[in-house]
């Protein structure tokens, strides 16, 4: 009686889509690491293109303010970043399987990236001088609103990410949330000085610390997901990621 089953050639053909899918997943996760490095690099670079701009006393948003000499450059350089973030979100989604916490993380990152397409380009802020003179518009209000939404998505991703992995990553995520809270409050307290065109000697530092710790968390998340092959275990089960991260 002939054996029933797949031939070696058939097995290879079936395995090819799986390998391609895994290669794509890993490439998208690597893109998440690259997006963090790229954002840090363009932030530093664009700041050097505005004579008199201080990274310590000015926010990153002011690089793209209406009338800023760096507005067009910043918008152009942010396009690759946005695409990398959206791709990273999809990579996390592919890694999540039926793990609900990781799916929420992926959805938060995808939404965060989507804001770079459907939100931020249409809500630029005005310069401090214009705001102090009462020249603020609906765009400035939307800019503040989008900032709040972005922070919420960051916290959502970190919070649910902390529940999806082992003890070490959970403690790291909690520490990240504490830093975001502390320096977020400091940024909030200094923010009125922008609209009033008053000195804000440290607001750029507070904001960059917040963004930096989130970018670092994103890198660590990508590394954790790269350490395993395929999707996470179903929610409620013990995933290979949890077993490896403590």
C-alpha positions in Angstrom: 0.0 0.0 0.0 1.4 3.4 -0.9 2.2 5.7 1.9 -0.2 8.6 2.4 1.4 12.0 3.0 3.3 14.9 1.5 6.3 14.5 -0.7 9.5 16.3 0.2 8.8 18.8 -2.7 5.3 19.5 -1.4 6.6 20.0 2.2 9.1 22.6 0.8 6.4 24.4 -1.2 4.2 24.6 1.9 7.0 25.8 4.1 8.0 28.6 1.8 5.1 30.9 2.6 5.7 30.3 6.3 9.3 31.2 6.0 8.5 34.3 4.0 6.0 35.4 6.6 8.5 34.9 9.4 11.1 36.8 7.5 8.6 39.7 6.9 7.7 39.7 10.6 11.3 39.9 11.7 12.0 42.6 9.2 9.1 44.7 10.4 10.4 44.3 14.0 13.9 45.4 13.0 12.2 48.4 11.4 10.8 49.3 14.8 14.4 49.5 16.1 15.5 51.5 13.2 12.5 53.9 13.6 13.6 54.7 17.1 17.2 55.4 16.1 16.1 57.3 13.0 13.8 59.6 15.0 16.5 60.4 17.6 18.9 61.2 14.7 16.6 63.5 12.7 15.5 65.3 15.9 19.2 66.2 16.6 20.0 66.9 12.9 17.0 69.2 12.2 17.6 71.2 15.4 21.1 72.1 14.0 19.4 73.6 10.9 17.7 76.3 12.9 20.2 78.9 14.1 19.3 79.9 17.6 17.1 76.9 18.3 17.8 75.3 21.7 17.0 71.7 22.3 16.9 72.4 26.0 14.4 75.2 26.0 12.3 74.4 22.9 10.0 71.5 22.1 10.3 69.2 19.2 7.0 70.4 17.8 8.5 73.9 17.4 10.7 72.5 14.6 7.6 72.0 12.5 5.7 75.2 13.6 4.2 77.4 11.0 6.9 79.8 9.9 9.8 77.8 11.4 12.8 77.5 9.1 12.9 73.8 9.6 9.2 73.0 9.0 9.5 71.5 5.5 12.7 69.6 6.3 11.1 68.1 9.4 7.9 67.1 7.5 10.0 65.4 4.8 12.2 63.5 7.2 9.3 62.3 9.3 7.8 60.3 6.3 10.2 57.4 6.7 9.7 57.4 10.4 6.0 57.2 10.1 6.2 54.3 7.7 8.6 52.4 9.9 6.4 52.8 12.9 3.3 51.6 11.1 5.3 48.6 9.8 6.5 47.9 13.3 3.0 47.9 14.6 2.1 45.3 12.0 5.1 43.3 13.0 3.9 43.3 16.6 0.4 42.3 15.4 1.9 39.3 13.5 3.8 38.3 16.6 0.8 38.5 18.9 -1.2 35.5 17.7 -4.2 35.2 20.1 -2.4 37.2 22.9 -4.9 40.0 23.6 -2.5 42.2 25.4 0.0 42.1 22.6 -2.8 42.8 20.1 -3.6 46.0 22.1 0.1 46.9 22.0 0.1 46.4 18.3 -3.1 48.4 17.8 -1.7 51.3 19.9 1.5 51.4 17.9 -0.4 51.3 14.6 -2.7 54.1 15.8 0.4 56.1 16.9 1.9 55.7 13.5 -1.3 56.5 11.7 -1.4 59.9 13.5 1.7 60.8 11.4 -0.4 60.4 8.3 -3.9 61.6 9.2 -3.2 63.9 12.1 0.0 65.7 12.7 0.5 67.1 9.1 -2.9 68.9 9.4 -2.4 70.3 12.9 0.8 72.4 13.1 1.3 74.8 15.9 2.2 78.5 15.5 5.3 80.1 16.8 5.5 81.3 20.3 5.3 85.0 19.2 2.1 84.4 17.3 0.5 82.4 20.1 1.4 85.2 22.6 -0.2 87.8 20.3 -3.4 85.8 20.2 -2.9 84.3 16.8 -3.6 80.7 17.7 -6.1 78.8 15.5 -8.0 75.6 15.5 -4.8 73.9 14.3 -3.1 74.8 17.6 -5.9 73.3 19.6 -5.8 70.1 17.4 -2.0 70.0 18.0 -2.5 69.9 21.7 -5.3 67.3 21.3 -3.1 65.1 19.2 -0.3 65.4 21.7 -2.6 64.1 24.4 -3.8 61.2 22.2 -0.2 60.3 21.4 0.7 60.2 25.1 -2.3 58.0 25.8 -1.3 55.6 23.1 2.2 55.4 24.4 1.0 54.7 27.9 -1.5 52.1 26.6 1.2 50.3 24.7 3.6 50.2 27.6 0.9 49.2 30.1 -0.4 46.3 28.1 3.1 45.3 27.0 4.0 45.0 30.7 1.3 42.3 31.1 2.3 40.3 28.0 5.8 39.4 29.1 7.8 38.1 32.0 8.7 39.7 35.3 11.8 41.6 34.1 10.1 43.2 31.2 7.1 44.1 33.5 9.4 45.8 36.0 11.2 47.6 33.2 7.8 48.8 31.7 6.6 50.0 35.1 9.9 52.0 35.6 9.3 53.5 32.1 5.8 54.5 33.0 7.1 56.2 36.2 9.6 58.2 34.2 7.0 59.2 31.7 4.7 60.4 34.5 7.4 62.4 36.3 8.7 64.2 33.2 5.3 64.4 31.7 4.2 66.5 34.7 7.3 68.7 34.4 6.5 69.2 30.7 2.9 70.0 31.4 3.9 72.6 34.1 6.2 74.4 31.6 3.8 74.2 28.6 1.9 77.5 29.4 5.2 79.3 28.9 5.1 78.4 25.2 1.8 80.2 24.5 2.8 83.1 26.6 6.3 83.3 25.0 8.0 83.1 28.3 11.4 81.4 28.9 11.1 77.7 29.3 14.7 76.7 30.0 14.1 73.0 30.5 11.0 72.0 28.6 13.0 70.5 25.8 14.9 68.4 28.2 11.8 67.1 29.9 10.1 66.3 26.6 13.2 64.6 25.1 13.5 62.4 28.2 9.9 61.3 27.8 10.3 60.5 24.1 13.7 58.9 24.7 12.4 56.4 27.3 9.5 55.5 25.0 11.8 54.9 22.0 14.1 52.8 24.2 11.0 50.8 25.4 10.1 50.2 21.8 13.5 48.9 21.0 13.4 46.5 23.9 10.0 45.3 22.9 11.2 44.6 19.4 14.2 42.7 20.7 11.9 40.6 22.9 9.8 39.7 19.9 12.8 38.9 17.8 14.0 36.4 20.3 11.2 34.0 19.5 10.0 32.4 16.3 6.4 33.0 15.2 3.5 34.3 17.2 3.1 34.4 21.0 1.2 31.8 22.9 -2.6 32.3 23.4 -3.6 34.6 26.2 -3.7 32.8 29.5 -1.0 30.3 28.4 2.7 30.5 29.0 4.4 32.1 26.0 8.0 31.4 24.9 8.6 35.1 25.3 7.5 35.1 29.0 9.6 32.1 29.7 12.7 33.9 28.3 12.2 37.3 29.9 11.8 36.1 33.5 
